Amino acid sequence: MKDKVVLWAEELQSLAQAGLFYGKDVFDRERYQRIRDIAAEMLAERTALPLEKVKDLFCGDVGYQTPKIDTRAAIFEDDRILLVRERDGRWALPGGWCDYDLSPAENVAKEAREEAGLEVVAKMLIAVQDRDRHNTPPYAYGVVKMFFLCEAKGGHFERNIETTESGYFAEDAIPTLAEEKCDLEQVRMCFAAMRSGDWKTLFE
């Protein structure tokens, strides 16, 4: 569960962001900006992150605050799931933030191509999840995670700026995961979806 101060900072930031976007009075806008700055300072104090980093992550949007979308590809071969190795040595399902000009299915294919070198087609939506209910550490902004069962159509891995290796793993041999991106429960959920003949999309 999130720290109460972090939750308060998030709510203040959301209110300030909306006020900055919709407010017309110059003095009110100054007050909303100060509230936004205070929210960032609260979060920086609580997380020990540099204030500028917090402002970049936490105060970069305009308009009504909405969650970011993260897409993840579940690709299987011989009852093994594809994982990619991050630069810190941990592993994850290929995926990342959804680009503004791509649909979620198009985005998951793009991420698989960039991180795993594979051309894939999204075949089924496995789950739509609120990230903070499943992954740690909590983020200072909302994230909706979308897991897709994908079919590989070709390609091969090439080392890139995001990942250093890829491999297929059995369910009982999953390596250390980058749990802020996907955890063991989520990987097992993907195995269950792949094996099911009648999977129903999970959502919350």
C-alpha positions as CSV (number, residue, x, y, z in Angstrom):
1,M,0.0,0.0,0.0
2,K,1.3,3.5,-0.9
3,D,2.5,5.9,1.8
4,K,-0.2,8.4,2.7
5,V,2.0,11.4,1.9
6,V,2.7,10.0,-1.5
7,L,-1.1,9.6,-2.1
8,W,-1.7,13.1,-0.9
9,A,1.1,14.4,-3.2
10,E,-0.5,12.6,-6.2
11,E,-3.9,14.0,-5.5
12,L,-2.5,17.6,-5.1
13,Q,-0.6,17.2,-8.4
14,S,-3.7,15.9,-10.2
15,L,-5.8,18.9,-8.9
16,A,-3.1,21.4,-9.8
17,Q,-2.6,20.0,-13.3
18,A,-6.3,20.3,-14.0
19,G,-6.4,23.8,-12.6
20,L,-3.4,24.9,-14.7
21,F,-5.2,23.5,-17.8
22,Y,-8.7,24.8,-17.2
23,G,-8.1,27.8,-15.0
24,K,-8.3,31.3,-16.7
25,D,-7.4,33.7,-13.9
26,V,-3.7,34.4,-13.9
27,F,-3.6,34.6,-10.1
28,D,-5.3,31.2,-9.7
29,R,-2.9,29.7,-12.2
30,E,0.0,31.0,-10.1
31,R,-1.5,29.2,-7.1
32,Y,-2.1,26.0,-9.0
33,Q,1.6,26.1,-10.1
34,R,2.7,26.5,-6.5
35,I,0.5,23.6,-5.4
36,R,2.1,21.5,-8.1
37,D,5.6,22.5,-7.0
38,I,4.7,21.6,-3.4
39,A,3.4,18.2,-4.5
40,A,6.7,17.5,-6.3
41,E,8.7,18.7,-3.3
42,M,6.7,16.3,-1.0
43,L,7.4,13.4,-3.3
44,A,11.1,14.2,-3.6
45,E,11.3,14.4,0.2
46,R,9.6,11.1,0.6
47,T,11.4,9.2,-2.1
48,A,14.8,10.8,-1.9
49,L,14.7,11.3,-5.7
50,P,16.2,14.6,-7.1
51,L,13.5,17.3,-7.3
52,E,14.1,17.8,-11.1
53,K,13.7,14.1,-11.7
54,V,10.4,14.1,-9.8
55,K,9.2,17.1,-11.8
56,D,10.1,15.5,-15.0
57,L,8.2,12.2,-14.2
58,F,5.5,13.7,-12.0
59,C,4.7,17.1,-13.5
60,G,5.3,16.6,-17.2
61,D,1.7,16.2,-18.5
62,V,-0.9,18.9,-19.2
63,G,-4.7,18.7,-19.2
64,Y,-6.7,16.2,-17.1
65,Q,-4.4,13.7,-15.5
66,T,-4.8,10.2,-16.9
67,P,-2.8,6.9,-16.5
68,K,0.0,6.0,-18.9
69,I,-0.4,2.7,-20.8
70,D,2.2,-0.1,-20.7
71,T,2.0,-3.0,-23.1
72,R,3.6,-6.4,-22.6
73,A,4.0,-9.3,-25.0
74,A,3.7,-13.0,-24.0
75,I,5.4,-15.0,-26.7
76,F,5.7,-18.8,-26.4
77,E,7.7,-21.6,-27.9
78,D,7.4,-25.2,-26.8
79,D,5.6,-24.3,-23.6
80,R,8.3,-21.7,-22.7
81,I,7.9,-18.0,-22.5
82,L,10.2,-15.4,-24.1
83,L,11.9,-12.9,-21.8
84,V,14.4,-10.2,-22.5
85,R,17.3,-9.3,-20.3
86,E,17.5,-5.7,-19.2
87,R,20.8,-3.8,-18.9
88,D,20.8,-4.3,-15.1
89,G,20.7,-8.1,-15.6
90,R,17.1,-8.7,-14.7
91,W,14.5,-10.1,-17.1
92,A,11.1,-9.0,-18.3
93,L,8.4,-9.6,-20.9
94,P,9.1,-7.4,-23.9
95,G,7.1,-4.2,-23.6
96,G,7.0,-0.5,-22.7
97,W,5.0,2.7,-22.9
98,C,2.4,3.0,-25.6
99,D,3.2,5.5,-28.2
100,Y,0.6,8.2,-28.9
101,D,0.2,7.2,-32.5
102,L,-0.1,3.4,-32.1
103,S,-2.9,1.2,-30.9
104,P,-2.1,-1.1,-27.9
105,A,-1.8,-4.1,-30.2
106,E,0.4,-2.2,-32.6
107,N,2.5,-1.0,-29.7
108,V,3.1,-4.4,-28.3
109,A,4.3,-5.6,-31.7
110,K,6.7,-2.6,-31.9
111,E,8.1,-3.3,-28.5
112,A,8.7,-7.0,-29.3
113,R,10.5,-6.0,-32.5
114,E,12.7,-3.4,-30.7
115,E,13.5,-5.5,-27.6
116,A,13.4,-9.1,-28.8
117,G,14.0,-8.7,-32.6
118,L,10.8,-10.6,-33.4
119,E,7.9,-9.8,-35.7
120,V,4.8,-10.7,-33.8
121,V,1.0,-10.4,-34.1
122,A,-1.2,-9.9,-31.0
123,K,-3.7,-12.7,-30.9
124,M,-5.5,-12.1,-27.6
125,L,-5.7,-9.6,-24.7
126,I,-4.8,-11.6,-21.6
127,A,-5.3,-8.9,-18.9
128,V,-5.7,-5.2,-18.2
129,Q,-4.3,-4.3,-14.8
130,D,-3.7,-1.4,-12.5
131,R,0.0,-1.5,-12.1
132,D,0.2,-0.4,-8.5
133,R,-2.0,-3.4,-7.5
134,H,0.6,-5.8,-8.8
135,N,4.1,-4.3,-9.2
136,T,6.6,-2.7,-7.0
137,P,7.8,-0.1,-6.3
138,P,4.8,2.1,-6.6
139,Y,5.0,4.9,-9.2
140,A,4.1,8.5,-8.7
141,Y,1.6,8.3,-11.6
142,G,-1.0,5.9,-12.7
143,V,-0.2,3.1,-15.1
144,V,-2.5,0.7,-16.9
145,K,-0.7,-2.5,-18.0
146,M,-2.0,-4.6,-21.0
147,F,-0.7,-8.1,-21.5
148,F,-1.1,-9.6,-25.0
149,L,-0.7,-13.2,-26.1
150,C,1.4,-12.8,-29.3
151,E,2.4,-15.1,-32.1
152,A,6.0,-14.8,-33.5
153,K,6.2,-14.6,-37.3
154,G,10.0,-14.4,-37.6
155,G,13.0,-12.4,-36.7
156,H,16.0,-12.8,-34.4
157,F,17.4,-11.1,-31.4
158,E,20.0,-8.3,-31.8
159,R,21.6,-6.5,-28.8
160,N,20.2,-3.0,-28.5
161,I,20.1,0.0,-26.3
162,E,17.4,-1.6,-24.0
163,T,18.1,-5.3,-23.8
164,T,21.2,-7.5,-23.9
165,E,19.8,-10.9,-24.4
166,S,16.6,-12.9,-25.0
167,G,15.6,-16.4,-24.1
168,Y,12.7,-18.8,-23.7
169,F,12.0,-20.1,-20.2
170,A,9.9,-22.9,-18.7
171,E,7.4,-21.9,-16.0
172,D,9.5,-23.5,-13.2
173,A,12.8,-21.9,-14.4
174,I,11.9,-18.2,-14.6
175,P,15.0,-16.0,-13.9
176,T,15.2,-12.9,-11.7
177,L,12.5,-10.5,-12.9
178,A,12.5,-6.7,-13.2
179,E,9.4,-6.7,-10.9
180,E,8.5,-3.0,-11.6
181,K,7.8,-4.3,-15.2
182,C,6.4,-7.8,-14.6
183,D,6.4,-10.1,-11.7
184,L,6.2,-13.9,-11.4
185,E,2.4,-13.8,-10.8
186,Q,2.0,-12.0,-14.1
187,V,4.3,-14.3,-16.0
188,R,2.3,-17.3,-14.6
189,M,-0.9,-15.6,-15.7
190,C,0.5,-15.5,-19.2
191,F,1.2,-19.3,-19.1
192,A,-2.3,-19.9,-17.9
193,A,-3.7,-17.9,-20.7
194,M,-1.6,-19.7,-23.3
195,R,-2.7,-23.1,-22.0
196,S,-6.3,-22.3,-21.7
197,G,-8.7,-23.2,-24.5
198,D,-11.3,-20.6,-23.3
199,W,-9.4,-17.7,-21.7
200,K,-11.5,-14.7,-20.6
201,T,-9.7,-11.4,-20.5
202,L,-9.0,-10.3,-16.9
203,F,-9.6,-6.7,-16.0
204,E,-9.9,-4.5,-12.9
